[in-house]
Amino acid sequence: MSAANPAPGGSPYAAAAPLYWAAGWRGILPLPPGAKKPVPVGWTGRDGQWPSVADIYAWAEDRTGANLGLRMPHHIIGIDVDAYGDKTGETTLLEAEAKWGPLPSTWRSTSRDDGTSGIRLYRIPQDLSWPGEVGPDIEIIRWCHRYTVAWPSVHPEGRTYRWIDPDGVNRIGDVPEVDQLPDLPESWVVGLTHGEADNDLPKADLNDIAANIWLKNHGDGTPCRAMRRAADRYTSDLAASKGSRHDAGLYGQRRITALAAEGHAGALEAMGRLYRAFTDAATRPGKDQRSITEAQAEWLRGLAGAIRLAAAQPEGDGDPCDAPFSDLIATTQQQAGPAVPEPIPTPQQPAAPEPDGEPAVRERTSWWPVDLEPALTGDNPEPEPAYLTRDDKQPLIYPAKVNGIIGESESGKTWIALLAVQQAITDAINVTYLDFEDTAPGIIQRLLTMSTDPDALRAHLAYIGPDQGLDALSSTDLAEHLDTWQPGLVVVDGVNAAMTLLGLDLISNTDATRFAQTLLRPIAARGAAVLYVDHTPKSKDNDTKGGIGAQAKRAMTTGAAFKVEIIKAFGKGQDGKLRMRVDKDRPGHIRGASLPGSGGHWAGDVTITSLDDGTLDISIAAPGEHRGEAKLFRPTHLMEKVSAFLSTLPDGVSKNNIEKEVNGNNDAKRAAVDALVAEGYAERSSGPRGAVIVRHVRLYTELNDLTSPTSPDLAPTSPKDPAGSCTGDFASSPPPLRGRGEVAATLGEDQNSLTSPTSPKQEQACRACGVIINRSDDILVAGRCKDCRLAGREVTA
């Protein structure tokens, strides 16, 4: 569970209490603002009460700015390590791990940055007697002893508490789920408790018949989310033979009965699942195998004990999973700032009815392996482009993918998106326009100016202009609309405005990923082509990939994304022209229908024409139709150098190695490879681990262009001539080779004056082996001869 960090002046307790409750925590206690104590009297220790929903509501409303403390559940322990200043907790921890083995990775609550200090959480057997400490500067926190100060509380010294997850990642805003915590290893349990029972643990005085009646009275209904989560965890432990089968079954019984006492529904069904998993595990061949009779007897003893423990606890009123804090969340969002958006539900296939007598199979999450058979048989192929079509009938964006249009402000991005809308609704395809920057009248007026049929707009366009965060209710509304409207195209206009509205940080990679996972990808999962509109920094020197902000924004594109360049500014009564270049094309269809160039593959030119009647005509022409207006960039010098390098490596080489080994500007080198492939001098293929391998086909030289009567127009050799490059500076670099054994020409001389192969200008020393190279026989690439390149020798001087 997660939420945005509370804003200054908000209440850490009010903002986060609903999240902890949903994750299975019950002892959620208020602490003074900016302090760790005192805790409310009567809510800790063996005789302490457990707060109800009403108690938490009252604390959230009455205690402005309160910090948040967690009293441990009966089956959870906190190991509190102090390793700062003169504290010796790290040494004590190392000694304990040397004695009992390493602790498994788990969630840790801390406000410090030393990498060790903090409270580590583990599941434990709840009926044992535990000491108060592991050793010097390591205390043990239990339901009856102390509590944990947790996110988003503020330390007295001004630091904010946070959770560190089992992978060591700082997870400000995330809350650990009680039933996902790891077990404390058995060696630690025995070492700390010596197996001594906690005789003071409250237990109900029930005989076996009364215990059975208690479970029936508390176990009706379909398992709620918390009950399913607990059953999943413990049955998985049993199926995987994780730890002791006896302990896994016993801990599961105690957790399910404890949830039943809290008021959670479905204990009988959950217990049935656990029983089947336990008897399967206990009778499995191997060490400590039991007969079915022995397994059943062991099960009944454990269940009776678990019910006596649960029956001694205060009982809840209603199922705690029934969103008891929806009003509190709505109230505290105004105090704490917008919460992280709730992902819109993904479409689900209706479950097939289960045969009588067969256990129900739970619905799998996205973390369950998908069925690969449709992909292997071709029944579920990757989609080809289907929307935003050029004049030559080539579509540019993919269905069931996230696509994008990015460009500077006022660059015409929205007009391109509206062209996609117009084309789709003209073909009677439903479209949803999710607009974070304009209004419905503004978008409709633009479409009418494009001579879009009003009846088509009425029939096939849905407009949504959100002005609130994507909470649970909002995400349900959006999901219901998508499932009933079933749009083929969904435009998300204004990524930056959308992220801001949803409380996400534009420069945070984590928040950019959340935005894609909670909004864009769930829409694409329904089969719609998602087309987002995003801004790039307004700078002519900007050559970064993707839009403004985090680099992860580019990763959210699963289809194609295009950068928009202004060729001729568009205005009222003034025609305009925009150029679309491929910024990303994950499926790969669009690059093949584009022309290579230094700024990215040229996908087409958008013409916006103002007509006499006040309307606009917008179309996209294929790039070849404008060759006379803009010459295709061909870095001829680097094309020759790359071609010569490839000719020495018959098995090909990766693009990264080309950029590493051949001197020059990387953008120009990539354009050189694109041009060589497009013109048949090289070819691309897939290599190991998805690498792109480039192989030599035939040698390219600049002389071919200079002497061929049909040679294409040459653009400048490099878009950004680096210092020391050949272009315009022949004194600082050797003349290029025109082909092994062929006549070579130096571009700095008269084109008709050819240089002799034996000219002194043709000789240079390899910087790896020192051998003098006659350039009619070899070529130096990155200062090395062919033999040194093949042998992997490095430059020494």
N, C-alpha and C positions, 0 to 999 in steps of 0.2 A: 504494500500500500504506500502511496506517496502523496505529498502535497507540497505546494510552494512554501518556502521558508517565510514565517510570519514577518510582516513589515514592522518597522519600528513603531512602537506605540500599540501594537496588537497584543493579544494574549497568547503566549505559547501553549498554555493549557487548553484554552477554548478551541484553538485552531487544530490541535493535534489529538485531543482526546477521542474524537470519533474514529480516527484512523487506527489508533491502538485498540479500541474496542472491536473494530472490524477484523483486526488481525489476531483476535483471541485473548487479549489482555483484559483483566477485570479490575485489578487493584490500581486504578489510575487516580493518583492522588495529587492535589494542588500543593504547591510550595510557594513561599513568598517571592515576589518579583526579584530576580537577580540573586537569589539565595538558594542554599541547599537544605535549609531547615529553618523553623520547625515544621514537621508534618502535622496535619490535623490530629488531635488527640482522639484515641479510640479506634484508629483504623490500621494499626500495625500490631505486631506481636501475636502471641498465640490466642489471645482473647479479642483481637481486633476484628471489627466488622469488615465486610466486603461491600464496596459502594454499589448502589443501584443506579439505574439510568437517571432517576430523579435526583440522586445525590450529585452526579456528574453535571447534570443540567444546572443545578443550583450553584455549584462551584464555578462553572464556566461563566455564568451571568454575574455572580457577585464578586469574584476575585479578579479584578482587572490586572492584567500584566502578570498573572501567576505563572511560575515555572511548573514543570511537570515531573512527578516521580512515579516509579512503577514498583509496586509490591509484587514480589515473585509469585506465580502460581505454585500450587503444591508440588508439581512435578518438574519445576524449573529451578536451577541454581545459578547464581552469579558468582564468578571468581574474580574478585576485585584486586587488580595488581597495581601497586603504586611504585613507579620507577622513575621518579623525578627528584631533583634536589639531592638530599641525602637519603632518600628512600631506597631500600635494597630489594624491592619486589622482583626485579629482573633476575637477580642472583637466586632468590628463593624459587622462582619459577623454573630456572634451569636445573636446579638441584632436584626439584620434584619430578621434572620430566626425565631426568636421568634415573630416578628410582622407579617411576610408574609408567614411563613411556610418554611420547609426545602427545600433547592435547590436539584434537582435531580442529581445523579452522572453523570459526564460528563468527557470529555477530558480536561486535564490541562497541560499547557506549563509552565515549570519551570526549573531553574538550581539549586534550593535549595533542602535541605533534611528535612525541618521542618515539612513536611506533610500538610501544609496549604497554604503557599505562592504559587502564580502562577496565570495564567490567565485561567479562566473557560469559556468554549464556549457554547452558547445556540442559538437556533433559536428564532426570534422575529418577530412581525408585523413591517414591514419596513416603514410604513407611520406615525409613532408616533414620538413625540418630546421627546428626552431622555436627562436626566441631565448628567453632566460630572462625577458625582461620586455617590456612594451609601451612603458614609459617610467617616469619617476619615480613610485614608490609604486604601480605596477601590475605584478605578477609573473605569469608564465605557469606553470601547474601542469600537468604531463604525467605519463604513466606512469613516466617515467625521472627526473622532477625534482619533488620535494616531494610533498605529499599534502594532503587537505582534512580539517579537523576538522569533524565534522557532528553533527546532532541524533542522540541526546539528550545529547551531551557537555556538560560544565559548564566554562565559561571559568575561568581562574585567578582572575579577579576576581568569580566567583560567578554570572555570567549563564549562562543555558542557550542553547545553539545551537539554531537553528530554520531551517526552509526557508521562503523566500518564493516563492510560485508565480508563473508568468508574468503573472498578473493583479494582482500586488502584494499578495496576501492572505497573511497570516501563517499558516503551515500546520504548527504544532507537532504532531508525530505522523504527518505524511505524508512519504513517501519518493518522490523522483522516479524514474521508470523510465528506464533507460538508452536504450531505443529510442524514447522519446518526446521526447528533447531536440532543440532546433532546430539547424540547421546554422550554423556560423560563416559569415557572408557571404563570397563569393568575393573581394571587394575587400579584406577583412581578411586572408584566407589569403594572397593575393599580396603585400599590403603587409608582412606579418610574415615570410614565408618566402622571398619573391622566387622561388618555384618551385624552390628548391634541394632535392634529394633527401637523405634521411637515409641515408647510406651505411653507417651503423653498425647499422641496423635488422636484426635477425636474419632470415635467409631460408633455407629448406631448399633444398639443391641437388638439384632434381628436374627431369627433362626432362618434356615434355608428356605422354608416355605414363604415367610414374610419377605425375604430378600427377593424371591422370584416375583411376588406380587408387586413389590416396589418397582422392579424393572418394567413389568407390563404396564403399570400405571404411568410410567415416565417415558415410555419408548414408542408411542404411536407416531404415525405420520411418515411422510416421505423425508428422508434425510436432508437437513438443511445444508447450507454451504460449509459451515464449520464441522458438522458431523461427517460430511463426505470427505472433507480435507483430512480429518483425523483417521477415518477408516482407510483412506488411500495410503497414508503414511505408514501405518502399522502393518497393513496387509502387504505392502511393498517390502517392508523390512523382513517379514516372514518368508515371502517368496524368494527374496535374494539371499536368504540364510544369513542376514546381517546380525551378528552378535548371537546371543543365546536365544533359542526358540522359546524357552520358558519365559525369559525376561520380555521379549518382544510381545508375546501374547498377553502377559500380565500387565505391561505398561499400556497396551491397547485397551484392555478391559477397563483399567482405571481411568483412562482419558475419556472413553466413550460414556462411562457412567457419570463422570464429573460433568461432562457437557449436558447429559440428561438432567442432572440436578440443577444446572443453570437455566434449563428451560428449552434447550435445543431439541428440535424434532428429529425423529427417525432412529432412535437408539437401537430398537429391536432389529431393524434391517441392517444397520451398521454392525451390530454385534453378530448377526448371522454371517455376514461377509468375513468378519474376523475369525469366527469359529471355523469356517471352511478352510481359511488360510492357515490357521494354527494346526488343525488336524492333518492337513496335507503336509505341513512342514515337520510335524512331530513324528509322523509315520514314514517319512521319507527314508530310504536306506542310507545308512551311514552311522556316524558316531551318535550315541544316545538315542537311537531309534526306539520309539515306543510302539506298542500295539495300539490299535484303535481304542480298546477298552481303557488302557492306561492314559492315553491322550485325553479321552473324554472325562475321566476322573480328575485329571490335573486341571482341565479347563473349568470344571464345576467348582473346585476348591478356590481357584483364582477369582472366578466371577463372584462368588459369595463374598469374598473379602473386599473386592472392588466396590460392590454395592453397599457394604457397611460403611466404607469410607465416604462414599458419595452421599449416602443418606444422612450423614452427620453434618453436611454443609448446608448453609442457608439456600433455600430454593428460589429460583428466579420466577418472574411473572411474565409469561409469554416467551416466544422465541427471540433471543437476543439478535438473531440475524435479520429481523424484520426492520432494518434501517431505523433504529430508535433515535438517531441523532440528525435526521434530515433537516429539521428546523434549526438545530444548533449550527449545522454546516452552513446553511444559508445566512445565518446571522453573523457568524465569525468570519466569513469570506470578506465581508465589508471591513472588518478590523484587520484581517491578516493579509489582504491582497488576494488576487485571483489564484485559485487552486490549479494544480496541474490538470489539464483537460482529461475528462473521462473518455477512454477510447469508445468510439461508436461500435455497437455490437456487430460482429461479422455474421453474414448469413449462415444459417445452419440447416442442414437437411433434416426433415422430421425423422425421429427415431422409429425403427421398425418395431412392431410389438414383439415382446419376448414370449417364447413358448411357455405354456403353463409349467410351473415347477422349476424353470430354469432361472438362475440368478441374473438380475439385470446387469447389463454391461454399461458402464458409465460412458458418457460422451467424452471423447479425447480432446485435449487442448492442442494448440499449434506446436507444442513441444513433442508431439507424438509423430513417429515417422509416417510420411505420406505414402500412398500406394503408387509405386513407380510403373505399374503395368500400362496405364494409359499413355505415359510418355514413351515407353519402350515400343509399344505397338503403333504409335502414331495417332491414337485416338484423342490425344490431348496435346497437339503441337503448340509451339510458341506462336502467338498471333502475329500476323503481318500488319503493316500500317493500314488504317482504315478511314482516318479523318484528316481534315485540313488538306485538301487536295489542290495540287498545282494545276496549271493549264494543260499540262501533258498527261493528266489523269493519275499522277503519282501522289498517293497520300503520304503525309509526313508524321502523323502521330499514331500511337498504338492503342488498341482497346485492351482493357484489363491491365494497363500499365500506368505509371505516373510519368507524365510528360511535362515539359516546361518551356516557357518563353521568357527570356531574361534580357534586360536592356536598361539603358539609362532612363531616367524620368522623361516623359514626353517624347519617347522614341517611337511610339506607335504600337507598343506591345498589345494593348487592349484591342486595337483595330484588327490585329491578326487573330486574336482569340474570338472576336465577334464574327470574323469571316468563317471560322470553324463552326460557330453556332449557326450562322445563316445557312451554310451548306448542309448541316445535319438536319435542321428542322424542315428545310426544303425537301429533303428526302424522307420526311415523316418520321424522323428519329427524335425521341424525347431528349431534352437537354435540361440540366439543372445548372443555373448560374449562381454560384456561391460567392457573394460580393462583399468584400471588406473595405472598399474604398469609394464606391459610388452609391447611387440610389436607383431604385427601379425606374423612375422616369428618365434618368440620365441614360441608362443602358437601353431602354426601349427606344428613346429618341435616336440614339446612334444607329440601332438596327433599322429603324424606319428610314433614316437618311440613306442607308445602304439599299433602299428599295426592297426590304424584306416584306413578305406578304403578312399583313396583320392577322389574317386567319390562321396562318401557320404558327405565328407567335402565340396566339390564344390556345391553340391545340397542343403545342409541343414544347413550350418554354415554361419552366418553373424558376422563379427568382427568389433567392433567400439572401437577406441582408442582416446578419447577426449583429447584435449589440450587447451580448452577454457571453460569459464563458461557456465552455462546453462541459457542463456538469452532467450528472446522471440523467436528469429529465431532458435536457437539451439533446444529448446524444441519442436518447430514445426517440425523440421527435425526428431527428435527421435520419436515423435508421429506418423508421416507419415510412418516411417519405421516399427514401431510396428504394425500399422493397416494394412499394406500391406503384411508384412512378416508373421505376426501372429505366433510368436514363442511359442512353448509349454514350453520352458525353457529359462530363461534369467539369465546368470551369471554376477554378479557385483563384479569384482575382484579388491580388494583394497579399502575398505571403508574409511580408513584414508586418503589415497591419493585423493580419490574422494571428501571428505569433504574439504580438503585443497584447491583443485582446484576450488571448488565452493565458496570459501571464508568463510567457516564455521569453527567454533571453536570446536576442538575435545572434550574439557572438558565442553562445554556448553550444558545443557539439552535442552534448546530452539533450538539450532542449530541442535542437533541430531534429534529432532522431525521434524524440517524443512526438513532435509535430507530425512527422511522417507516419509514425506507427499508430497515432491516435486518430488522425483525420484522413490523410491521403491514401494510405494503403488499404484501410478497410473499405473505402469507396471503390478502389480498383479491384478489390477482391470480389465485388459484385459483377464484374465484367465491364464496367464503364471505363472509357478512356478519360483519365484525369488530366486536365491541362491547367497547370498553375502558372501564374504571372508574377514574376519577381523582378526586383530592381538590382542593377549593378551600380557600383560607385560611379558618380558622375565625374569621370576623369579620363582624358584622352590617353593618359599613360597607363590606364588600368588594363592589364592583360591577364588578370586572374581568372580562374575557372569558376563558374557558378555565380550566384547572386551575392548581395551584401551579407556580411556576417560570417557565421561559422562555415568551415570547410565541409562539415557534414551535410549542409544543405544540398550540395551537389549529389551526395550519395543517395538522397531520397528519390532521385530520378531512376525509375526502372525501365522506362521506354526511351524516348528521345527528348533532348532539350536543345533549344536554339538561341543563339545570341543574335540580337537585332542591332544592326548598324544603320545609321542615318546616312543615306547617299544624297538625298535632297529633302530638305525639311518640308513637312506638310503643314499647311495653314489654311485659314478660311479663304476659299477662292483660289488656292494655290495647290497644284499637284505635288505629290511627294513620292519618294522612292526609298525603300528600306531593303537592306540586304540581310538575309537569314543565313547564319553559319552554324554548322552542327557543333554544339558544345559537348554533347554526349549522345551516344547511340548504343545502348547496351545490346539490343538484339542484332544490330548491324545492317538492317535493310536500307537505312537512309543514306549511309555513307556511300553505298554502292550506286545510289542514284544522284550523287553529288559530285562536285569537282574539287580536287585537293587544292589547298592553298595555305599560306603561312598563318592566317588567322583562324584556321579550322575549315573543314570541308564546306564549300559554298553550296547551300541547299536550294537557293532560289532568290529571286528579287520580287518584293511586294510593290506593286504600283497602286497608288491612291489617286484617282482622277476625279476632279470636281467637274460635274456636268452642268450644263446651262440651266437645268431646272432645279438646281440646288441640291441634288442628290450626289452620292459618291459611288464610284465603281471601284471595287477592290479586287485584285487578282494576284496570283503568285505565278511568275514565269520560271521555267527551268533555267538553270544557270547558263547553259549553252546559248540561249537566245539573246544574251546580252554580252557576248564575248567582245564585240566591237566597242562597248562602252567601258569595259574594265578588263584589263589584260590579266590573264591568269598568272599568278606569281610562280616563277620557275627559277629557283636558285641554282643556276647552271653550274657555277663553280663547285658548289657542294655536291651537286648531282654527280659530277665527275669524280670527286674524291670518294664519295660513298660507293659508287660503282666500282672504282678501282679496288677499294677495300674488300668489297664483296667478292671480287674475282679471285682473291687469294684464299677464300674460305668456301670450298665447294659444298660443304654441308650446311652452309648458312650460319646466321648469327642473330641474336636477339636485338630488338630495337634499342634496349638499354646499352648493350655493348657498342652499338654503332655510335650512340651519343657519347660514350666514354672514350672510344678509340679515335674518332675522327674529330679533328679540331674544327671549331666553328660554333656559331650560335645554335642552340638546341632547337629553337622553333624552326630555323631555316633547315636544319638537318632533318627534322620530321617532315617538313614540306618536300625536301629533296627525295626522301624515301617514298612519299606519296606519289610524286611525279614519276619516279622511276617505275613504280608498280603500274601506274595508270598508262604509261607509254610502252610497257612491255620489256623494260630493261631489267626488271627484278620481279619476284613473286613473293607473296606472303603465304605462310602456313602456320598451323598450330603446333606448338612444341610442348615439352614437359611442363606440368603445373600451370597450364594455360598461357605460357609465354608465346608471343608472336615471333616467328622466325622469318627472317628475310633472306632469300637466296638469289644468287646471281643468275641471270638468264643470258644477257649479252652486254657488251661493254658500251657505256655511254661516254662521249667526250663532247666538250663544247665545240670542237671543230666541226662536228656533225651539224650543229645548228648554224654555224657561220657559213658553211659551204653548201648547205641544202637549199635549193630554190623554194622548197615548201616548208622551210623551218618556221616555227611559230614565233610571234613577237616575243622578245626577251624583256622581262622586267629586270630591275636591278638585281645584282647577284645575291645580295643579302638585305633583309629588311632593317637590320641593325648591324652595320659592319663593325665587328669587334676590332680593337686595336691589333695591328699586326696582320690583318687578313689580306688576301691578295688584292681585294677590290680597291683600286686607286692607290695602292702602296706596294709596288713591285720591288722596291729596294729591301723591304723587310721580310719577304717571303719568297720561296722558290716559285718559278713558273709552273703551272699545272701540266701534268702529263696528258697527252692526247690519246694514249693507247699504247700498250706494250708492242714494240716493233713497228709502230706507225709513225708517220710524220707528226711532229708536235708543233703547235703554234702558240706563241705568247701573245696574249690579248693586249699587252701594253705596247706592242710594236705594230707596224703596218701589217694589216691582215694579209697582204700579198707577199710579205717577206717571211719565209719559213726558216725556222731555226734548225741547224744541222743536229742530228742525234749525237754527234761527237763534240758539240759545243761545250766549253767549260761550264756554262750555265746549267748543264744537265747533270753535273756531278755534285753529290752531297754525301756526308758521312752519317751513317746510322748512329743514333744517340744511345743505342743499347750495346752494340758490338764494335762500333768504330769503323766498320768496313765502309770504303768509299763505294757509293752506289751510282752506276750509270743509269740515269732515269729512263733511258730507252729500254732497259731490261727490267727495272723494278721501280717501285714508287714508295716513298716514305709516307707512312700514315702514323700520325702522332709521334713522329720522330723515329719510328722503327721500321726496319726492312721486313720483307715478307718472312724470312727465316726466323727472325726474332719474334715476330708476331705469332707464328705457328708454335714456336718453342716456349712462348709465354715469358720471354725475357723482358725485364723492366728497364726503362730509361735510367741511365746512370749519370748523365751529365747533360 
